Every structure is written in C-alpha cells, then in structure tokens.
Amino acid sequence: SRTANGRNGSPSSLIGVLMIFGAGSVYTLLYSAVSRMQQGPAGGIGGLGEPPVANAAAGGLRPDVARRPLATPAMTGDDAGTTSPTTNATLHVIFSTDCGTFQHWQSYLFFHAALKVGQPGYVTRIASGCADDELEAERRWHDDHIRSAMSDRFRIHFTPHFSGVKDEATGEVKGDYKFFNKPFGLKHFLEHGELTGLTDPGKADAADPRDRGTMSRPDDVIILCDPDMLLLRPITDDFSDERSTLIGPRRRKIYKEQKSHVVRPLHPYAQTYGLGTQWRKFDLVDIAGKDSPALTVDQPTGAMYYPVGPPYLAVASDMHAIAVTWSDFAPRVHRQYPHLLAEMYAYCIAAAHLSLPHMMIDSLMVSSAGVGGEGW
C-alpha cells in the first residue's frame, strides 16, 4: 500500500474528496458495505460471487458490450448525470487495476462509493492483463452487478498485460512492476475506450507521438484515481469554491492570481504529495532526452508545480499527451529506480517535459492524519 509516502498539508476541518485505505481496511469496509446493502446472498471474497443489489439499483440487464455513443443522463438510471454541474464538461473518473480478485473487490467498493456520493460523469475501471476466460467472466459480472445494478455510467475497459519488466537489450520479461498498468492502461483507455478514442484510431501506435492523432473528445475531463481510494464527496473539474478547496500557503498566491479555477487546456490539477523534487536527481537525459524542458526546471519551480499524485485531473487532450509521455518514461525511470514510486516520479518528469505545471490541491485526498498537505 502507498498510503504513507510523505503526503503534505496542514490541519483543516475540511474533509478530502478521497480517502485512501490499506488492504485490510478495504476488506473491512467492503464487508461493512455489503452488510448494509444486503438484499440477498453475497459471494465470497475468494471469487467473483454474487453481491447484494444496491438499494439505488435501477434498470435491467443490458445486452453484450458494444461500442456505442455516450449515454445521456436519462439513460443512466440515476440523477447524477454525465457532466460537471458547473461547467457542463463531460467527466471521466477512472482507476487502474489488474484482473485479480483483490482489486475486483476494491473496484466494487469504489463504484459503490461513487454511487452513494452521487459522483457525476462516467466512472470506469481499467482492468489490465485478464486472460480470455477471466475477461469474459469479469465483463459479465460487471454488467450484472455494477452497470445494471448501480448505474449505466459505471463502465469497465480491458487492456493487455502491461506490468512486465523487460530486459532493455533482449526484450525478455525479467520481472513484474504492477504500477506500469497505470500509465499504459490510461493511454489504452484514452486511445481505445468506448467513451474516448482518437480521431484516427489506426495511428494510435505511431512511433512519433505527434503522428498519433488527436482525441475525439479533447475537452472531456479525465480524473485519474487509484483503486484503493473511496469517494467521500463528488469530485469535479471546478475548484472555485475556496471554502472546500484547500491550498497550501506557498501556493495560495498562485491560486488567487488565476482567472479561472476550472480544469482546462494546459491547466491540469492534482493532489499535493510529498515527493519533493527527487525526480530532478535522475538521469533526465537518459529518460527524456538532452533537449527536454524537464532539464530546465529548477528546484523552486519543481517543488511548486510537479510533486503531484492521484487524483490527477486534466482535459483529455492534455491527459493523452501525459499518458503517451508517462508510458515512455516509466520503464526508463524504473530502470534507474526499481522501487515503489517509480511511476509517480515518471509522471512528474512527463509533466515537466510537456511544460504542464499542475495547480496542486491539498484537499483532494486524505490518507494519514499524521502527515501534512492533506485536507484534514
């Protein structure tokens, strides 16, 4: 679990949008949620099983998955809608998982929390590395117990296996780093998802990122979370409300000087994390190239705009640029730093390389009451 990796902030009576839980806590809360929802027998944690049907369930079983247009609020079976209540931008809350049982149940709890708080927009689980039989079983289970029972806005997107660590010279898989699923899964979702996609899907794998086409819905807002997070209140693209938006003292002037506090092109937002500027100590030429703008970022600028973590928020066009670069950089960072936070440092470098400084918010997430930089 990455629930205590130096997240920063100051005490506050405000509650963050998301709570991070360790593995044991997720299971405890899952059983509690199942108990409260119970209308029938629940399946065991050891398998997919049959969960109880949520009290807010609506709609019948839908046909097999097919690519189709964006649903309208009337189609979703709930009243949260698919757009931001203040900006009308279409929202996509997404989180990356593997295809194992543990993250299956993490996902169930994430969707349930989204339902309970009335999260607007689409909520999509990105499931990576499922075998054919697992994929079909997971698809059916999601259709029956998530999309039909909770909301038509709650989707699942399947991707190949991305977590293998490959030998640079031979290409042979020599290890596993599960967090590769996050940047590569994000990229796959943006380029191949039924709700997103490129204007020219055939160019998705072009060697030069500039040749990969543009997003078909560039102004949709992508909100990337982790599967061990639970929504405590809705998360949107609008941070105009100063009462519920907590900004650290060093960044409050930046926030005040902005004309808009909405996620928009070239203005991504994210939670403050205690990553500092450690990423500047890596061999950035090897990771990003000798002409990378990341090389020109000094320590004060790096500390002010780039030590970020999930939730990450950006318009689809910016998030796709980040995903492509993040996917390129993550294996290179891992070669230099084969540890837990490699993909998070790779995100920092990708954002700096793309000259996409983030507005850092302290109140998007809470994890441990003993650390700063969070919305306690």
N, C-alpha and C positions, 0 to 999 in steps of 0.2 A: 504494500500500500504506500502511496505517496502523500500521506495526509499530514506530514510534518516536515516539509523540506525548506523551512525558512521563510514562510509567508509573512509579509509585513503589514502593519497598520496600527491604528490607535483604538482604544476602547470607545464604544458607542452603544447607545440604546437601540440603534437600528439593527435589523436582522438582515443578513445577506440573502441574496436570491437563492443561493445553492448551499447545501450542506454536504460535506464530504465525510464518508464513513469508511472505516476499515472493514475487512472481510467479515469478522464476527458480528459487527454491528449490522451489516447488510442483512445477514441471515436472521438476526433477532427481529429487526424491523419488518422483514418480509413476512415472517410468521405472524407478527402482530397485525400487519395489514390484511393478511389472508383471513385471520380470525375475525376482524371487524367486517370484512366484506362477505362473509360466508353465506352462501345460498345453496351450497351443495358440496360434495366431497372434493378436497384439494389433493392434487397429485404430490408425490413425494419429491423432496429436493433432489434425490438421486437421478431423476429422469424428468422428461417434459411434463408428464402427468396432466391432470385436469384441474385447473384452478377454479375457484368460485367465480361467479359472474358479478361484476361490479354493479352497485345499485344504480349507477348512472348509465348502465348499458343501453344501447339503442341500436336499432337496425338488425336485419337478418344477415345470414351468411352471404358473402358475395361470391361471384364466380372466380375462377382461377386468375392469378395475377396476370395482368396485361398492361402494356404501356398505354396510358390514356391521359387526357388533358387534366389540368389542375381542377380539383374539386371546388365547388362553391360552398359557402357556409351552409346552404340549405342541404347539401349532400352529406355533410359530416355527421349529422345526428346529434350535434351539440351546439351550444351557442357561443363558443369562444371565437370561431371564425378563423380564417387563414391569414389575416393581415394584422399589422400593428394598429392598435386602437387610436394612435395619434398621428401616424404618418401614412398609413394605408399601404405600406410596403409589405410584400409577402414575406413571411418569416419561415425559416427552416431551422429548427433545433435538431442537431444531430449529435450522435455519440458513437464511438467506435468500440467494437467488441470482437472477440474470437467466436468460435462456434461451440464452446464448451458449456457444460451445464451451469457452472457458477455464474458466468456472465449472461446466460439465458435468464436466470432469476434476477440478476441485477437489472436487466433490461425491463423485466416485468414490473419491478418496483419503480423504475424511472418513469415508465409510461403511466403507472397508477398515480404517481405524484403529479405528473403533468395534468392528468385528468382532474385531480382533486383541486388544484390551484387555478384551473381554467386557463392553462397556457395557450395563448393564441398561436396560430401558424401550424405548420406541419412538424411533426416530431418523428424522426427517422433513426432507427437503429442500423448502423453499418456493420454487418456480420461478415467477417473475413475468414477464409480458409475452411469452409464447410465441405465435407465430402458430399457426393451426389445424394446419397440417402439421407444424410443429415440435413442438407439444404431443403429437400422436399418436405421432410418432417417438420423442420423449423418454419417453413413457409406456411404449411397447413396450420400449425399451432398458432402462429401469429395471426393468421386470418380468422381463426375461430375464437381466440381468447384475447386478442388485442384490438385488431381493426374492427371486427364485428361487435365485440362486447364493450369496447370503450369508445373508440372514435375512428371514423374513416380517415381522419387526418394523421393517424398513427401508422407509420409505414416501416418496412424493412427493406434494406438494399444489400444484396450479396456481392461479395468481391472475391477474387482469388486469394490464396495464401500469400502474405507479404512478409512474414516475420523471420524468414530465414536470413542468417548472416552468411554472406558469400565470401569466399576467398577472392581477393582482388585480381589475382593472376589467372586462376583456373575457373572461377565461377562456381566452384563446388561449395555446396552448403555445409558450413562447419559449425553452426551454432544457431541459436534462436534468440531473438530480441523482440518480444511481443509488441513493444510500442512502435515498431515500424508500421503496424497496422493503422495507426492514427493518420500520419501524413499521406500514406499511399491509399488508404481507404477513403480519406477525404477527397483526394484527387479523382479516384474512380467514381465516387458519388457525383461529383460536380460534372464530370465528363460523360457519364453513362446513366445517371439516375433518371427515373421516370418523371421526376418533377423538375429536373435541371437540364443538363446536357449542353453540348456545343452546337454552334450554328452549322458546323461541318464535322459530324462525328468521325468521319473517315480520317481526319487529321489529328486525332487525339494522341497518337503515338509518334508524331513527327519529332525528329531529333532536335530541331531548333524550336524552343518554346514559342517563338514568335510566329511559327507556322502552324500552331495547333488550333487555330480558330478562336472565336470569341464565345462567351457564354450566351446561350439563347435567352436567358433572363438575367442580364447583368446587374440589375438594380435590386433583385431579391436580397434579403439579408440572411446571411449564414451565421448561426450561433453554435459554435463547436464546444461541447461539454465532454466530460468524462463519464463513464458508466457507473462509477461509484459516487456520483452526485445525485442529490434529490432536490427537486424544486420546492422551495418554501413559499415562493410567490412568483407570479409571472415575470418572465424576462423578455424585454422588447429592445427595440433599437433606439429608444428615446431616453436620454439621461438629463432632461431639462429640469426635473424636479429636484431641487437642491436639498430638500428635506429627506429624500430617500436615496440620494446619490452621495456617497461618502468619498471624498477626495483627500489624499494625504496632503499635509501642509506644504510640502515642496512643490506640489503640482497644482495647488488651488489657483495660483495666478494664471497658469496656462488655461485651466478650465474657464476662469472668469473672462479671459480675453477672447475666447472662441465665440463667434457669432451664432453658431448652432451647436447643440449638444445631441445631435442625431447622427447615427452611423450613416456615412455617405461615402462616395468615391474618394479615395486617398485619405480617409479619416476612420481607420479601424479603432476599436475599443477592446479592452481586455482587463482581466483581474490582475492586480498587483501581486507579484510573487517575489520571494526573497532570493532571486537568482543573481542579483548584482550585475556586474559586468564580466563575470568569469569567462563568458564566450569570447571576449577580446583576447584572451590568452592562448586560444587555439591557433593552429597554423591556418590562418584565414586564406592565405594564398592557395594552399592545397585544397581547401574546402570550396572557396568562392571565386578563385581566380585573382590574378595580380591587379586587375582593373576594377575589382569590386568596390562599390561605395561603402561597404561594411568596413573596409580598411581605413576610411577617413573619419569614422565615428569616434570621437574622443570619449574619455571616461564620464564626464558630466552628462553629455548627451546620451550616452549609452545607458546610464543609470536612470535618466529621466523618462525615456520612452520605450525601452526594449525589454526589461526584466518582467515579462508577462507570462501568463499561463491561462488555462481554461477557467471560465468561458472566454473564448475568443469570438469577437463579432466583427464582421466586415461584409460589405456588399459582395455579391457573387463574383464580379469581375476581379476585385482585389483578392478575394479568398482563393480564387483559382490561381492567380499569379503566385500567391504564397504557397499553395499546395504543390504546384509544379516545382518551385524552388526548394521548398522544405523537403520534398521527396528526393530531390537530387542531393541535398546537403546531408540529410540524416545519416545515410550509411558512411559518409566521409567523417562526420563528427564521431560516429560510433567507433570507427577505426582508431581515432585518436583518444577517445574517452569511452571505453566499453562499459558504461555504467548506467544506472537507472535514469538519470536526467538527460541523457544524450539527445533524445528527440526534442526536449524542451529547449535546450541550448541551440539546436539546429533551427528551431522556429525563430529564436531571437536573431540568429545570423541571417536567416532568409528575409525577415522583415527589414533588417538594416541594409541588406544587399539591395532590396527593392525600394529603399528610401520610403518606407511606410511606418513612420513613427506612430505609436499607439497612445491614445488617451487612456491612462491607467486609472482604473476604478478600484477602490478598496472594498466596496460593499456588494460586489457581485458574488462573493463566495465566503463562507466561513468554514473553518476546519478545526482549529485548536484554539481554545480561549486564551492559551498562554502565549500566543505569538501576536505580532503587530501586523498592520497592513490589511486587516480584515474588518468586516462590518459588525463587530461585536458591540 
